[in-house]
Amino acid sequence: AKVVDVSSGEVFPLGDPGELLIRAYSVMLEYWDDPDKSSEAITKDRWYRTGDIASLDRFGYCRIVGRIKDMIIRGGENIYPAEIEQFLHTHPKVQEAQVIGVRDERMGEQVCACIRLKEGQDCSREVIRDFCKGQISHFKIPHYVVFVDSYPLTASGKIQKIKLREEMEKKLGL
C-alpha cells in the first residue's frame, strides 16, 4: 500500500493523509469490458485507487480517514469530514453528526455540520462552534450548523451525503 497526493500522484510521507493505493496478486486487473472505468480505478503501474483517504504509520498500519468523494475543499484546504464527525460525537448532547461541504462563492465550499441531538436535548449553533474552538483547526470549524431529526438514507440504510448536501444547500439558500 502507499498514500499519494490525489491530484499529482506523488507519494506522501508517513503519517500524512492522502489517497490510498493498493497492489497485490489478489487485486483485480480491470473491470470487465469497461476500459474507461478501469483506467480511472487502476494506474498505469497497476496500483488500484481505493477512493479512500488514509495515512500509513511507520509500522505500515493504515488509518482510513474518509472517502475522496466526501472531501471538502475550503479555500484550498483539504478537509476530511470523518475527522470533524468523530470530534462532534464527543459533545455530550450530540447523538450523531454528518459533515458535508456546501457551495460557497468565496471559499469554494464551506463546512456544514448536520447534527442529530440526543433525545430531550437542546443546543445552538454557537454552542457547537464554541465546543470546536481550540480543539480542531479553525478552518475545520463548521460554518453552518443545522440540527436535523433524520438523514436521507439508501434502501440499505446508508446515509446519502449527496442528497443531504442538496437538502442543506436548499435549506440554507445556497
N, C-alpha and C positions, 0 to 999 in steps of 0.2 A: 504494500500500500504506500501511497505518497499523497501529500497535500500540496495543491498548487493554487496559484492565483487564477481566479475564474476567467479573467479576460486575457491574460498573457500566457498562461500555462507554466510560468516559472515556479519552480519548487520553493515552498516556504520553509523557513527554519522550524525546528521542533517547537511545539507549543503555540505556533501561530495558526489561527483558523483559516481554512480555505476549502477549495473543492476537493473532496476525497476521490481518488482514483485507485482502482484495484486491478491486479493482473494475476492470474493463476490458471492452471490447467483446467479447472472446473468452470471458468468464466466463459460464457458464450462467445462464439466467433462473430456472429452477426444476427440480425433479425431476418427471419425467413422472408425472402422475396421483397425486402424493403431496404434498398441501398441508402436512401436518404436518412431514414431513421437510424440505420447502422452507423453512418458517418457522423451523426450527431452524438451517438452514445459511445462510440469507440474511436480512440485517437489513432493516428497513423502508425504509431509504435505499439498498438494493441492494448492500451490501457482503457479500462471501462470506466466511464464517467457515471458515478452513482447518483449524482444530483444532491448529495449530502454535503453540508458544511461541517467540517471536522478538524480536529487537531491531533497530532501524534506526540506522545511523550518520549522521553529518552529510552524507555524500555520497549517502544513500539506499540504501546497500547493506544487505542483510538478512542477519542471522545467525540461523539456526534453532538453538534451544536444546533443544527437545524437543517432546513432544506433550502437550496438555492432559490427556488421559485418563491419562497416566503421572505427572502432577504429584503430589507428596506434600505434604500439608498437615499440618505438625507444630506443634502449639501456636500456630496462626495464621500460621506462616511458610510461604511457598510455596517448595518445594524441587524443583529440576529434576534428575531422575536422570541425564540425559546429562552434566551438568557433573561430577558425582561419578564417573560411569563413566570419563570421559576422564581425570580425575586418577588414579584407581586403575590405569588402564592404564600409568601411568608407573612403577609399582612393578616392580622387576626380576624378581620371582617370579610376577607376575600375567600369565596368558595372556589371560583375558577376564573382564569384570566386568559384572554386571547389577544395577542398583539398583532396588528396589521399596519401596513403603510397605506396612507391615503394621499391623494393628489395634493400638491402644494405648488403654486406658481413660482414662488421664490426659491424654495429648497428642493424641489423635485417631488419629495414625499415628506410627510410628517408621521410621527409615531402616534398611533391611536390604540389605546387600551380599552378593550370591551370586557367589562368586569361583571361577573355574576356574584352577588353578595351572599353570604350565609343567611339562612332563614332568620328573619326578625332583625337583621342588621340594617343600619342606615349609614351612609357615608357621602362624602362630597369629592369633587374633582381636586380641590385644594388639599384635602387630607391625603389623598393618594399621591399627589405631586410632592407634598412635603415629606411623605414617607420615603420617597425616592431620592430626594436631595441629599447629597453627601454619601449616598450608598451606591449609586450607579452613576456612570458618566453623564454629565449634564445634557449631552446631545441625545442620550437614550431615554431621558425622562419623557413620558407621554405628553405630547402637546394637547391631545384630546383624550378625555376620559369619559367613556359612555357606560352607563350602568344598564345591563340587559337582564331579561328574565330567562332567555334561552339563546342558543346559537343555531343557525341553519345547519342541518345535518344531511348526510347522504343516507341512502337506504340501509347501509351497513353501520350507521351511527357515527361516522367520522364528521368532524366539523368542516364545513365548506368555507374555507378562508376567502376564496374569490367572491362568493356570494355575500359573505359578511362584509367584505370591503365595499362592494356595491351598495349594500344597505346603509353602511356608515357614511359613505360619501353623499348619498341622497339625504340622509338624516341631518348631516352637517352642512348641507347646501354647497358641496364642493363640485 
